[in-house]
């Protein structure tokens, strides 16, 4: 059976999402528009979480952006704009990321039979990547 | 083509120097001229050039799919 032919909500199947973000592109974005431009993609809390005593950690920003993209991709919705601020990435006590869905993102997830999304983020040198996996609602 | 749309077109061309031109009916999304990351900047550009705030809640990908659609929707020009 070809995985791509399986319906998104078929029993036992979960659609992964993955994304990669170039720090060079985000660096240019910040240079062009300022750090506040990032608030179009990150919440105030997320941006605060990306700061260290040396200032904004750009790779952490990229990781947050990649995580949101990866999470959104698990929803398998066509022609919809990523509701950036409705997908929030938190940092758990253990250091791993947690995804909170709100508003339109929560509605899209509910429509897709998804009750949550788990993500993993990694970064090195000038790229951040993230992979997301949905937690299917009971009965899916 | 309006001056505002020319600005938009120039913005895309600057990011895709391999292209000489962009047809008005070319699908910007399918042809990967705008990806998800640049989409955020693209909306910001449209806000600057049109002078109005774009409601992300009601914005759909189809509203930004071609230059013709963008011109009609954001710069008040109907393309026939």
Backbone of each chain as ProteinMPNN parsed JSONL, in Angstrom:
{"seq_chain_A": "XXXXXXXXXXXXXXXXXXXXXXXXXXXXXXXXXXXXXXXXXXXXXXXXXXXXXXXXXXXXXXXXXXXXXXXXXXXXXXXXXXXXXXXXXXXXXXXXXXXXXXXXXXXXXXXXXXXXXXXXXXXXXXXXXXXXXXXXXXXX", "coords_chain_A": {"N_chain_A": [[0.858, -1.198, 0.0], [0.52, 2.197, -0.789], [1.668, 4.871, 1.072], [0.881, 7.498, 0.629], [-1.586, 7.23, -0.473], [-3.322, 6.753, 1.484], [-6.081, 7.758, 3.389], [-6.155, 10.825, 5.289], [-7.14, 10.454, 7.856], [-7.138, 7.783, 8.337], [-7.276, 4.753, 10.275], [-4.578, 4.211, 12.501], [-2.767, 5.697, 11.11], [-0.673, 8.524, 10.937], [-0.023, 11.739, 9.908], [3.038, 13.138, 9.272], [4.799, 16.245, 9.763], [7.233, 18.448, 8.432], [9.889, 20.817, 8.572], [12.272, 23.228, 7.441], [14.338, 25.934, 8.291], [16.131, 28.703, 7.255], [18.652, 30.435, 8.865], [19.937, 32.561, 7.79], [18.054, 33.757, 6.12], [16.141, 34.589, 7.986], [17.68, 36.274, 9.497], [18.158, 38.29, 7.64], [15.588, 39.191, 7.331], [15.089, 40.298, 9.849], [17.022, 42.272, 9.782], [16.026, 43.875, 7.758], [13.486, 44.672, 8.667], [13.421, 44.864, 11.409], [13.417, 43.595, 14.836], [10.858, 43.5, 15.86], [9.277, 42.737, 13.793], [9.197, 40.032, 13.834], [7.145, 39.442, 15.496], [4.984, 39.023, 13.977], [5.016, 36.401, 13.486], [5.748, 35.095, 15.797], [4.673, 34.813, 19.195], [4.601, 37.225, 21.888], [5.574, 35.952, 24.155], [6.945, 33.783, 23.058], [8.945, 35.095, 21.652], [10.273, 36.252, 23.775], [11.211, 33.957, 24.992], [13.198, 33.327, 23.272], [15.317, 34.844, 23.86], [18.547, 35.433, 25.214], [21.104, 36.155, 27.665], [22.738, 37.426, 25.986], [21.243, 38.56, 24.089], [18.926, 38.337, 21.28], [18.498, 35.03, 20.27], [19.074, 33.801, 17.289], [18.922, 31.29, 16.036], [17.273, 29.913, 17.744], [14.934, 31.313, 17.333], [14.515, 30.572, 14.663], [14.087, 27.864, 15.046], [11.648, 27.889, 16.416], [9.984, 28.944, 14.437], [10.224, 26.954, 12.467], [9.089, 24.831, 13.875], [6.429, 25.624, 14.093], [5.658, 25.627, 11.42], [6.056, 22.918, 10.817], [4.226, 21.745, 12.549], [1.853, 22.772, 11.501], [1.831, 21.577, 9.015], [1.154, 18.957, 9.616], [-1.535, 19.021, 9.753], [-2.58, 18.888, 7.26], [-3.968, 20.716, 5.475], [-5.191, 22.329, 2.667], [-4.414, 25.243, 0.783], [-4.665, 27.074, 2.865], [-3.768, 29.673, 5.087], [-1.004, 29.762, 7.22], [-1.775, 29.935, 10.562], [-0.056, 31.739, 12.34], [0.127, 32.886, 14.979], [-1.617, 31.42, 16.391], [-0.553, 29.025, 16.884], [1.411, 28.051, 19.33], [4.662, 27.752, 20.644], [5.936, 26.247, 23.395], [8.387, 25.933, 26.004], [9.17, 23.043, 27.61], [9.805, 21.943, 31.02], [11.797, 20.06, 30.868], [13.115, 20.834, 28.65], [12.296, 20.207, 26.114], [10.19, 20.997, 23.26], [6.796, 22.127, 23.44], [3.613, 22.111, 21.948], [1.036, 24.428, 21.701], [-2.23, 24.769, 20.667], [-4.441, 27.173, 19.396], [-7.441, 29.087, 18.722], [-7.9, 29.469, 15.254], [-6.095, 27.484, 14.506], [-6.549, 25.481, 16.382], [-9.144, 24.844, 15.686], [-8.819, 23.878, 13.063], [-7.285, 21.642, 13.634], [-9.061, 20.169, 15.17], [-11.017, 19.666, 13.25], [-9.57, 17.959, 11.683], [-9.405, 15.768, 13.222], [-7.471, 15.752, 15.149], [-5.959, 15.941, 18.262], [-3.796, 17.06, 19.407], [-0.377, 18.151, 18.9], [2.852, 16.949, 18.57], [6.225, 17.996, 18.637], [9.623, 18.081, 17.449], [12.693, 19.753, 17.618], [15.638, 20.811, 15.955], [18.877, 22.292, 15.548], [21.645, 23.645, 13.701], [24.611, 25.314, 12.953], [23.571, 27.134, 10.541], [20.94, 26.554, 10.115], [17.651, 25.561, 11.098], [15.658, 22.815, 11.952], [12.525, 21.12, 12.097], [10.321, 18.571, 13.162], [7.013, 17.408, 13.112], [4.38, 15.614, 14.713], [1.107, 14.399, 14.701], [-1.218, 13.992, 17.412], [-3.636, 11.785, 17.474], [-7.185, 12.062, 17.816], [-9.204, 10.186, 20.094], [-10.628, 7.335, 18.706], [-9.932, 7.8, 16.119]], "CA_chain_A": [[0.0, 0.0, 0.0], [1.277, 3.443, -0.845], [1.238, 5.702, 2.205], [0.233, 8.713, 0.16], [-2.948, 6.957, -0.9], [-4.127, 6.505, 2.674], [-6.758, 8.965, 3.874], [-5.465, 11.473, 6.403], [-7.627, 10.024, 9.17], [-7.249, 6.331, 8.39], [-6.788, 4.22, 11.553], [-3.188, 3.812, 12.571], [-1.896, 6.575, 10.331], [-0.521, 9.909, 11.38], [0.77, 12.466, 8.917], [4.1, 13.965, 9.837], [5.112, 17.518, 9.114], [8.651, 18.761, 8.635], [10.248, 22.095, 7.974], [13.631, 23.717, 7.645], [14.377, 27.401, 8.201], [17.477, 29.256, 7.12], [18.916, 31.58, 9.738], [20.338, 33.686, 6.935], [16.833, 34.443, 5.679], [15.508, 35.267, 9.133], [18.6, 37.375, 9.842], [17.889, 39.352, 6.672], [14.254, 39.705, 7.657], [15.24, 41.161, 11.025], [17.802, 43.439, 9.356], [15.16, 44.72, 6.917], [12.261, 45.163, 9.301], [13.547, 44.977, 12.86], [12.999, 42.415, 15.604], [9.412, 43.488, 16.105], [8.619, 42.07, 12.669], [9.037, 38.621, 14.207], [5.877, 39.282, 16.208], [3.971, 38.54, 13.027], [5.094, 34.935, 13.479], [5.941, 34.6, 17.162], [3.996, 35.581, 20.241], [5.523, 37.941, 22.779], [6.205, 34.971, 25.042], [7.914, 33.01, 22.273], [10.101, 35.949, 21.377], [11.001, 36.376, 25.042], [11.894, 32.678, 25.221], [14.335, 33.237, 22.343], [16.376, 35.766, 24.296], [19.516, 35.026, 26.232], [21.738, 37.362, 28.204], [23.469, 38.074, 24.885], [20.286, 39.091, 23.123], [18.064, 37.395, 20.566], [19.177, 33.875, 19.688], [18.393, 33.657, 16.001], [18.628, 29.877, 15.74], [16.089, 29.555, 18.533], [13.816, 31.885, 16.571], [14.304, 29.707, 13.49], [13.502, 26.618, 15.536], [10.223, 28.147, 16.706], [9.297, 29.096, 13.149], [10.174, 25.627, 11.844], [8.153, 24.005, 14.637], [5.072, 26.014, 13.72], [5.43, 25.135, 10.055], [5.95, 21.462, 10.879], [2.945, 21.437, 13.195], [0.779, 23.112, 10.554], [1.826, 20.583, 7.932], [0.492, 17.718, 10.042], [-2.991, 19.195, 9.638], [-2.928, 18.567, 5.87], [-5.006, 21.598, 4.942], [-4.744, 22.966, 1.432], [-4.809, 26.628, 0.493], [-4.932, 27.845, 4.078], [-2.595, 30.403, 5.557], [-0.567, 29.321, 8.542], [-2.175, 30.87, 11.626], [1.184, 31.768, 13.122], [0.018, 33.213, 16.401], [-2.506, 30.44, 17.029], [0.277, 27.856, 17.221], [2.45, 28.587, 20.214], [5.671, 26.784, 21.069], [6.409, 26.452, 24.761], [9.531, 25.106, 26.393], [8.875, 22.253, 28.808], [10.869, 21.967, 32.019], [12.88, 19.199, 30.411], [13.802, 21.472, 27.531], [11.69, 19.901, 24.819], [9.111, 21.931, 22.905], [5.395, 21.721, 23.528], [2.784, 22.922, 21.05], [-0.323, 24.78, 22.13], [-3.064, 25.215, 19.541], [-5.54, 28.045, 19.783], [-8.173, 29.732, 17.639], [-8.067, 28.773, 13.967], [-5.269, 26.27, 14.491], [-7.261, 24.472, 17.168], [-10.308, 24.428, 14.9], [-8.335, 23.04, 11.953], [-6.87, 20.364, 14.215], [-10.286, 19.443, 15.542], [-11.626, 19.201, 11.996], [-8.747, 16.873, 11.148], [-9.38, 14.673, 14.184], [-6.186, 15.801, 15.854], [-6.15, 16.618, 19.549], [-2.558, 17.729, 19.796], [0.751, 17.923, 17.982], [4.149, 16.913, 19.242], [7.286, 18.398, 17.707], [11.014, 18.038, 17.872], [13.438, 20.813, 16.915], [17.101, 20.715, 16.011], [19.529, 23.32, 14.728], [23.101, 23.578, 13.623], [25.263, 26.307, 12.113], [22.72, 28.193, 9.999], [19.608, 26.038, 9.805], [16.866, 24.882, 12.124], [14.657, 21.906, 11.385], [11.558, 20.603, 13.069], [9.38, 17.568, 12.676], [5.812, 17.378, 13.935], [3.519, 14.436, 14.569], [-0.168, 14.665, 15.37], [-1.803, 13.055, 18.363], [-4.991, 11.634, 16.95], [-8.25, 11.974, 18.803], [-9.698, 8.831, 20.335], [-11.605, 6.935, 17.693], [-9.366, 7.962, 14.786]], "C_chain_A": [[0.89, 1.244, 0.0], [0.751, 4.389, 0.221], [0.469, 6.927, 1.751], [-1.207, 8.506, -0.255], [-3.885, 6.754, 0.286], [-4.797, 7.8, 3.116], [-6.093, 9.503, 5.125], [-5.897, 10.916, 7.757], [-7.798, 8.508, 9.248], [-6.672, 5.816, 9.705], [-5.315, 3.834, 11.476], [-2.239, 4.708, 11.823], [-1.853, 7.965, 10.928], [0.394, 10.603, 10.375], [1.797, 13.36, 9.596], [4.191, 15.296, 9.106], [6.573, 17.826, 9.39], [8.954, 20.106, 7.997], [11.693, 22.449, 8.303], [13.621, 25.228, 7.436], [15.833, 27.859, 8.189], [17.641, 30.474, 8.025], [19.317, 32.807, 8.918], [19.118, 34.481, 6.477], [16.177, 35.209, 6.827], [16.371, 36.453, 9.579], [18.344, 38.574, 8.924], [16.539, 40.026, 6.949], [14.332, 40.678, 8.831], [16.012, 42.431, 10.648], [16.921, 44.412, 8.56], [14.043, 45.402, 7.707], [12.347, 45.339, 10.814], [13.01, 43.741, 13.577], [11.49, 42.342, 15.79], [8.641, 42.819, 14.969], [8.345, 40.602, 13.001], [7.728, 38.371, 14.942], [4.719, 38.977, 15.277], [3.946, 37.009, 13.003], [5.173, 34.338, 14.874], [5.147, 35.457, 18.143], [5.059, 36.298, 21.08], [6.285, 36.964, 23.653], [7.264, 34.171, 24.295], [9.166, 33.838, 21.996], [10.95, 36.121, 22.638], [11.797, 35.102, 25.326], [13.135, 32.526, 24.33], [15.492, 34.151, 22.753], [17.28, 35.113, 25.33], [20.13, 36.313, 26.777], [22.536, 38.099, 27.128], [22.536, 38.636, 23.819], [19.49, 37.996, 22.443], [18.896, 36.267, 19.968], [18.445, 33.493, 18.408], [18.057, 32.206, 15.66], [17.426, 29.382, 16.551], [14.831, 30.099, 17.863], [13.487, 30.967, 15.393], [13.661, 28.386, 13.903], [12.026, 26.767, 15.824], [9.422, 28.242, 15.397], [9.145, 27.731, 12.468], [9.162, 24.733, 12.545], [6.71, 24.33, 14.27], [4.721, 25.498, 12.331], [5.215, 23.619, 10.065], [4.614, 21.046, 11.493], [1.791, 21.67, 12.221], [0.682, 22.064, 9.449], [1.147, 19.275, 8.337], [-1.02, 17.804, 9.848], [-3.498, 18.897, 8.227], [-4.114, 19.414, 5.363], [-4.439, 22.333, 3.731], [-5.238, 24.404, 1.366], [-5.205, 27.431, 1.728], [-3.638, 28.505, 4.529], [-2.26, 29.979, 6.982], [-0.972, 30.35, 9.598], [-1.066, 30.958, 12.685], [0.958, 31.925, 14.623], [-0.935, 32.288, 17.143], [-1.794, 29.117, 17.299], [1.429, 28.389, 18.067], [3.372, 27.469, 20.685], [6.144, 27.166, 22.469], [7.628, 25.571, 25.006], [9.188, 24.386, 27.679], [10.053, 22.317, 29.767], [12.069, 21.127, 31.586], [13.64, 19.756, 29.222], [13.18, 21.199, 26.186], [10.518, 20.846, 24.538], [7.728, 21.305, 23.055], [4.582, 22.658, 22.646], [1.424, 23.173, 21.683], [-1.076, 25.324, 20.922], [-4.217, 26.053, 20.069], [-6.295, 28.48, 18.532], [-8.319, 28.887, 16.388], [-7.267, 27.484, 13.909], [-5.964, 25.15, 15.252], [-8.462, 23.945, 16.387], [-9.905, 23.513, 13.753], [-7.924, 21.662, 12.472], [-8.094, 19.523, 14.571], [-10.96, 18.866, 14.301], [-10.878, 18.002, 11.42], [-8.683, 15.684, 12.105], [-8.087, 14.592, 14.967], [-6.38, 16.546, 17.171], [-4.895, 17.303, 20.059], [-1.47, 17.423, 18.787], [2.03, 17.931, 18.81], [5.239, 17.243, 18.219], [8.663, 18.168, 18.323], [11.78, 19.03, 17.0], [14.934, 20.529, 17.019], [17.69, 21.851, 15.177], [21.032, 23.183, 14.781], [23.584, 24.62, 12.609], [24.279, 27.377, 11.638], [21.322, 27.715, 9.62], [18.952, 25.453, 11.053], [15.859, 23.991, 11.415], [13.715, 21.476, 12.498], [10.703, 19.553, 12.391], [8.211, 17.537, 13.655], [5.024, 16.109, 13.671], [2.222, 14.706, 15.323], [-0.521, 13.589, 16.395], [-3.27, 12.951, 17.97], [-6.009, 11.511, 18.08], [-8.685, 10.521, 18.949], [-10.77, 8.502, 19.301], [-11.101, 7.109, 16.297], [-8.339, 6.866, 14.506]], "O_chain_A": [[1.89, 1.308, 0.715], [-0.444, 4.679, 0.279], [-0.484, 7.348, 2.407], [-1.97, 9.464, -0.38], [-5.095, 6.602, 0.113], [-4.136, 8.834, 3.207], [-5.538, 8.748, 5.924], [-5.108, 10.905, 8.702], [-8.513, 8.003, 10.114], [-5.692, 6.366, 10.207], [-4.869, 3.214, 10.511], [-1.025, 4.513, 11.885], [-2.869, 8.507, 11.365], [1.463, 10.092, 10.042], [1.452, 14.229, 10.397], [3.719, 15.442, 7.978], [7.091, 17.502, 10.459], [8.342, 20.481, 6.998], [12.246, 22.016, 9.314], [12.977, 25.735, 6.517], [16.643, 27.443, 9.016], [16.862, 31.424, 7.952], [19.061, 33.944, 9.313], [19.138, 35.711, 6.447], [15.716, 36.337, 6.651], [15.855, 37.495, 9.984], [18.318, 39.72, 9.372], [16.38, 41.24, 6.819], [13.718, 41.745, 8.809], [15.703, 43.521, 11.127], [17.063, 45.629, 8.683], [13.699, 46.556, 7.452], [11.44, 45.901, 11.428], [12.256, 42.95, 13.01], [10.916, 41.256, 15.867], [7.502, 42.387, 15.148], [7.383, 40.011, 12.51], [7.252, 37.238, 15.01], [3.605, 38.706, 15.726], [2.973, 36.402, 12.555], [4.723, 33.217, 15.107], [4.975, 36.66, 17.945], [6.251, 36.007, 20.984], [7.487, 37.117, 23.873], [8.345, 33.91, 24.824], [10.291, 33.347, 22.092], [12.179, 36.134, 22.578], [12.917, 35.159, 25.835], [14.007, 31.702, 24.602], [16.516, 34.216, 22.072], [16.837, 34.353, 26.191], [19.729, 37.414, 26.401], [22.956, 39.239, 27.323], [22.981, 39.126, 22.782], [19.384, 36.878, 22.947], [19.87, 36.508, 19.255], [17.347, 32.938, 18.441], [17.018, 31.933, 15.059], [16.661, 28.535, 16.089], [13.796, 29.434, 17.828], [12.326, 30.632, 15.159], [12.8, 27.856, 13.201], [11.236, 25.876, 15.514], [8.329, 27.688, 15.281], [8.076, 27.397, 11.958], [8.454, 23.963, 11.894], [5.873, 23.436, 14.15], [3.621, 24.996, 12.102], [4.311, 23.105, 9.407], [3.96, 20.118, 11.018], [0.868, 20.86, 12.133], [-0.41, 21.711, 9.006], [0.62, 18.563, 7.482], [-1.703, 16.782, 9.787], [-4.692, 18.681, 8.02], [-5.119, 18.884, 4.889], [-3.34, 22.886, 3.781], [-6.329, 24.731, 1.832], [-5.999, 28.367, 1.633], [-2.552, 27.95, 4.366], [-3.141, 29.859, 7.833], [-0.555, 31.506, 9.53], [-1.134, 30.347, 13.751], [1.526, 31.189, 15.43], [-1.053, 32.356, 18.367], [-2.376, 28.2, 17.877], [2.308, 29.092, 17.569], [2.923, 26.389, 21.07], [6.677, 28.253, 22.692], [7.86, 24.591, 24.298], [8.944, 25.012, 28.71], [11.16, 22.695, 29.383], [13.213, 21.451, 31.904], [14.679, 19.223, 28.831], [13.493, 21.88, 25.209], [9.933, 21.417, 25.458], [7.535, 20.112, 22.823], [4.839, 23.861, 22.605], [0.752, 22.248, 22.139], [-0.603, 26.234, 20.242], [-4.877, 25.698, 21.046], [-5.831, 28.259, 17.413], [-8.792, 27.752, 16.436], [-7.716, 26.498, 13.325], [-5.965, 24.001, 14.811], [-8.762, 22.752, 16.421], [-10.557, 22.501, 13.496], [-8.182, 20.645, 11.829], [-8.144, 18.323, 14.302], [-11.416, 17.723, 14.304], [-11.464, 17.144, 10.76], [-7.99, 14.704, 11.833], [-7.661, 13.519, 15.393], [-6.908, 17.658, 17.187], [-4.942, 18.045, 21.04], [-1.621, 16.551, 17.931], [2.248, 18.814, 19.64], [5.168, 16.812, 17.068], [8.825, 18.078, 19.54], [11.542, 19.129, 15.796], [15.421, 20.064, 18.049], [17.073, 22.313, 14.218], [21.61, 22.685, 15.747], [23.005, 24.766, 11.532], [24.165, 28.426, 12.271], [20.605, 28.397, 8.888], [19.622, 24.922, 11.939], [15.281, 24.376, 10.399], [14.07, 21.473, 13.676], [10.404, 19.642, 11.2], [8.397, 17.629, 14.868], [5.003, 15.593, 12.553], [2.245, 15.187, 16.455], [-0.157, 12.423, 16.243], [-4.04, 13.901, 18.114], [-5.737, 10.944, 19.138], [-8.543, 9.726, 18.02], [-11.689, 9.284, 19.058], [-11.735, 6.637, 15.353], [-7.75, 6.834, 13.426]]}, "seq_chain_B": "XXXXXXXXXXXXXXXXXXXXXXXXXXXXXXXXXXXXXXXXXXXXXXXXXXXXXXXXXXXXXXXXXXXXXXXXXXXXXXXX", "coords_chain_B": {"N_chain_B": [[-0.28, 48.305, -15.694], [-0.298, 49.067, -12.281], [1.655, 51.436, -10.334], [2.027, 50.52, -7.778], [1.656, 47.766, -7.985], [3.79, 47.201, -9.613], [5.855, 47.614, -7.847], [5.451, 45.461, -6.151], [5.876, 43.369, -7.91], [8.559, 43.834, -8.54], [9.694, 43.335, -6.083], [9.357, 40.578, -5.836], [10.819, 39.71, -8.046], [13.364, 40.533, -7.341], [14.013, 38.692, -5.443], [14.114, 36.463, -6.917], [16.249, 36.226, -9.004], [16.728, 34.746, -11.248], [14.613, 34.964, -12.889], [13.117, 36.816, -15.55], [10.744, 38.106, -15.879], [7.35, 38.282, -14.661], [4.421, 36.809, -15.378], [1.099, 38.115, -15.4], [-0.868, 36.269, -14.781], [0.417, 34.176, -13.647], [0.775, 31.536, -11.354], [1.751, 32.296, -8.252], [2.216, 30.857, -5.981], [2.179, 28.08, -6.579], [4.319, 28.046, -8.301], [6.324, 28.559, -6.624], [7.266, 31.11, -6.037], [6.611, 32.573, -3.935], [7.134, 31.531, -0.745], [6.325, 29.884, 2.383], [7.684, 31.266, 4.409], [8.5, 33.671, 3.205], [6.044, 34.592, 2.68], [4.987, 35.956, 4.85], [6.462, 38.302, 4.869], [5.665, 39.196, 2.422], [2.963, 39.8, 2.722], [3.261, 41.914, 4.474], [4.55, 43.702, 2.784], [2.479, 44.171, 0.957], [0.717, 45.491, 2.625], [2.13, 47.81, 3.107], [2.361, 48.922, 0.531], [-0.279, 49.137, -0.295], [-1.33, 50.639, 1.67], [-3.027, 49.864, 3.654], [-4.247, 47.866, 6.383], [-3.987, 44.364, 6.443], [-6.213, 41.846, 7.122], [-5.33, 39.057, 8.671], [-6.842, 36.976, 9.556], [-8.931, 36.662, 7.798], [-7.717, 36.409, 5.417], [-6.927, 34.572, 2.492], [-5.106, 32.027, 0.721], [-5.713, 32.058, -1.975], [-6.251, 34.717, -2.445], [-3.876, 35.849, -3.0], [-2.775, 34.686, -5.149], [-2.055, 35.265, -7.848], [-0.495, 37.962, -9.732], [-2.401, 39.461, -11.077], [-4.725, 38.974, -9.59], [-3.953, 40.053, -7.15], [-3.624, 42.72, -7.859], [-6.248, 43.447, -8.49], [-7.512, 42.962, -6.047], [-6.125, 44.358, -4.024], [-5.252, 46.774, -5.019], [-7.273, 47.899, -6.308], [-7.843, 47.548, -9.047], [-9.332, 46.211, -11.868], [-8.581, 43.439, -13.743], [-8.79, 42.478, -17.068]], "CA_chain_B": [[0.068, 47.883, -14.346], [-0.146, 50.198, -11.38], [2.99, 51.585, -9.741], [2.076, 49.683, -6.582], [1.867, 46.371, -8.384], [5.157, 47.104, -10.115], [6.682, 47.45, -6.646], [5.271, 44.075, -5.702], [6.56, 42.53, -8.895], [10.002, 44.042, -8.36], [10.063, 42.66, -4.83], [9.472, 39.135, -6.131], [11.926, 39.506, -8.992], [14.623, 40.718, -6.612], [14.274, 37.44, -4.728], [14.25, 35.386, -7.911], [16.989, 36.866, -10.095], [16.743, 33.894, -12.44], [13.448, 35.315, -13.709], [13.127, 38.099, -16.236], [9.43, 38.739, -15.769], [6.32, 37.448, -14.044], [3.137, 37.038, -16.051], [0.032, 38.494, -14.47], [-1.694, 35.127, -14.389], [1.26, 33.094, -13.139], [0.48, 31.146, -9.973], [2.949, 32.621, -7.463], [2.389, 29.846, -4.941], [2.544, 26.807, -7.214], [5.645, 28.214, -8.899], [7.237, 28.771, -5.498], [7.835, 32.46, -6.002], [6.388, 32.974, -2.541], [6.996, 30.361, 0.136], [5.635, 30.204, 3.633], [8.424, 32.266, 5.177], [8.431, 34.967, 2.528], [4.639, 34.993, 2.665], [4.777, 36.94, 5.922], [7.023, 39.559, 4.366], [4.878, 39.606, 1.264], [1.757, 40.456, 3.248], [3.735, 43.196, 5.006], [4.781, 44.553, 1.608], [1.172, 44.582, 0.43], [0.168, 46.487, 3.547], [2.86, 49.06, 2.885], [2.078, 49.497, -0.79], [-1.706, 49.461, -0.425], [-1.671, 51.612, 2.713], [-4.088, 49.385, 4.543], [-3.932, 46.659, 7.14], [-4.603, 43.148, 5.912], [-6.699, 40.978, 8.189], [-4.813, 37.702, 8.442], [-7.891, 36.013, 9.875], [-9.807, 36.419, 6.645], [-6.903, 36.27, 4.211], [-6.799, 33.211, 1.952], [-4.023, 31.889, -0.251], [-6.221, 32.429, -3.304], [-6.248, 36.181, -2.572], [-2.52, 36.278, -3.362], [-2.245, 33.634, -6.033], [-1.432, 35.845, -9.05], [-0.377, 39.429, -9.711], [-3.695, 40.015, -11.502], [-5.644, 38.91, -8.444], [-3.451, 41.013, -6.155], [-3.919, 44.076, -8.334], [-7.685, 43.689, -8.359], [-7.955, 42.903, -4.659], [-5.471, 45.297, -3.106], [-4.984, 48.076, -5.62], [-8.516, 48.403, -6.885], [-7.838, 47.526, -10.503], [-9.876, 44.984, -12.426], [-7.82, 43.0, -14.911], [-9.613, 41.692, -17.999]], "C_chain_B": [[0.281, 49.119, -13.466], [1.276, 50.246, -10.82], [3.131, 50.685, -8.518], [2.345, 48.222, -6.946], [3.268, 46.178, -8.939], [6.132, 46.93, -8.951], [6.641, 46.013, -6.148], [6.031, 43.123, -6.631], [8.08, 42.636, -8.741], [10.518, 43.319, -7.115], [10.262, 41.171, -5.079], [10.675, 38.879, -7.036], [13.286, 39.641, -8.307], [15.021, 39.431, -5.879], [14.408, 36.24, -5.66], [14.958, 35.946, -9.15], [17.075, 36.027, -11.367], [15.583, 34.227, -13.375], [13.59, 36.698, -14.318], [11.828, 38.861, -16.002], [8.478, 37.77, -15.056], [4.999, 37.787, -14.719], [2.057, 37.304, -15.012], [-0.782, 37.325, -13.975], [-0.869, 33.952, -13.87], [0.925, 32.812, -11.67], [1.749, 31.295, -9.133], [3.251, 31.547, -6.423], [2.89, 28.543, -5.561], [3.946, 26.873, -7.824], [6.708, 28.606, -7.876], [7.941, 30.126, -5.525], [7.615, 33.078, -4.618], [6.266, 31.695, -1.729], [6.449, 30.822, 1.477], [6.363, 31.271, 4.444], [8.33, 33.648, 4.523], [7.001, 35.491, 2.469], [4.364, 36.091, 3.694], [5.301, 38.309, 5.484], [6.186, 40.104, 3.208], [3.597, 40.334, 1.706], [2.119, 41.835, 3.801], [3.959, 44.194, 3.866], [3.455, 45.07, 1.043], [0.518, 45.632, 1.327], [0.832, 47.844, 3.321], [2.463, 49.72, 1.574], [0.606, 49.886, -0.949], [-2.142, 50.481, 0.61], [-2.789, 51.157, 3.616], [-3.658, 48.089, 5.23], [-4.674, 45.47, 6.536], [-4.966, 42.235, 7.078], [-6.276, 39.537, 7.902], [-5.87, 36.635, 8.714], [-8.723, 35.657, 8.643], [-9.03, 36.229, 5.34], [-6.795, 34.803, 3.785], [-5.682, 33.188, 0.921], [-4.48, 32.358, -1.632], [-6.236, 33.947, -3.527], [-4.906, 36.698, -3.08], [-1.919, 35.398, -4.444], [-1.562, 34.177, -7.286], [-1.335, 37.359, -8.9], [-1.694, 40.078, -10.128], [-4.686, 40.056, -10.335], [-5.238, 39.947, -7.393], [-3.798, 42.438, -6.565], [-5.4, 44.401, -8.139], [-8.097, 43.811, -6.898], [-7.393, 44.023, -3.786], [-5.233, 46.682, -3.69], [-6.142, 48.584, -6.457], [-8.554, 48.463, -8.389], [-8.387, 46.18, -10.975], [-9.122, 44.642, -13.7], [-8.694, 42.119, -15.792], [-8.709, 40.886, -18.924]], "O_chain_B": [[0.948, 50.077, -13.857], [2.0, 49.25, -10.827], [4.208, 50.153, -8.248], [3.146, 47.54, -6.306], [3.871, 45.119, -8.76], [7.112, 46.193, -9.056], [7.662, 45.434, -5.775], [6.726, 42.208, -6.189], [8.789, 41.632, -8.807], [11.621, 42.771, -7.101], [11.222, 40.575, -4.591], [11.448, 37.946, -6.813], [14.238, 38.943, -8.657], [16.203, 39.127, -5.719], [14.772, 35.143, -5.235], [14.346, 36.115, -10.205], [17.445, 36.528, -12.429], [15.581, 33.808, -14.533], [14.108, 37.623, -13.695], [11.812, 40.09, -15.935], [8.784, 36.59, -14.883], [4.521, 38.919, -14.638], [2.101, 36.785, -13.896], [-1.332, 37.37, -12.874], [-1.397, 32.858, -13.675], [0.808, 33.73, -10.858], [2.699, 30.525, -9.28], [4.403, 31.353, -6.034], [3.894, 27.978, -5.126], [4.666, 25.875, -7.855], [7.84, 28.939, -8.228], [9.082, 30.253, -5.081], [8.339, 33.981, -4.199], [5.393, 30.868, -1.994], [6.149, 32.0, 1.674], [5.722, 32.094, 5.098], [8.11, 34.656, 5.195], [6.771, 36.678, 2.238], [3.608, 37.028, 3.437], [4.659, 39.336, 5.704], [6.028, 41.314, 3.048], [3.212, 41.35, 1.128], [1.377, 42.801, 3.619], [3.607, 45.368, 3.971], [3.326, 46.245, 0.699], [-0.151, 46.545, 0.844], [0.175, 48.885, 3.342], [2.253, 50.932, 1.517], [0.283, 50.845, -1.651], [-3.187, 51.116, 0.464], [-3.433, 51.975, 4.273], [-2.827, 47.334, 4.725], [-5.844, 45.573, 6.169], [-4.122, 41.901, 7.91], [-6.806, 38.889, 6.999], [-5.804, 35.531, 8.173], [-9.156, 34.518, 8.47], [-9.609, 35.929, 4.296], [-6.597, 33.914, 4.614], [-5.355, 34.212, 0.322], [-3.715, 32.983, -2.366], [-6.234, 34.406, -4.669], [-4.803, 37.837, -3.535], [-0.703, 35.369, -4.632], [-0.577, 33.595, -7.741], [-2.002, 37.958, -8.057], [-2.066, 41.125, -9.597], [-5.387, 41.047, -10.13], [-6.088, 40.631, -6.823], [-4.209, 43.256, -5.741], [-5.756, 45.488, -7.684], [-8.923, 44.653, -6.545], [-8.086, 44.566, -2.926], [-5.035, 47.649, -2.954], [-6.02, 49.553, -7.207], [-9.22, 49.326, -8.961], [-7.938, 45.129, -10.517], [-9.036, 45.454, -14.621], [-9.27, 41.136, -15.326], [-9.201, 40.155, -19.784]]}, "name": "protein", "num_of_chains": 2, "seq": "XXXXXXXXXXXXXXXXXXXXXXXXXXXXXXXXXXXXXXXXXXXXXXXXXXXXXXXXXXXXXXXXXXXXXXXXXXXXXXXXXXXXXXXXXXXXXXXXXXXXXXXXXXXXXXXXXXXXXXXXXXXXXXXXXXXXXXXXXXXXXXXXXXXXXXXXXXXXXXXXXXXXXXXXXXXXXXXXXXXXXXXXXXXXXXXXXXXXXXXXXXXXXXXXXXXXXXXXXXXX"}
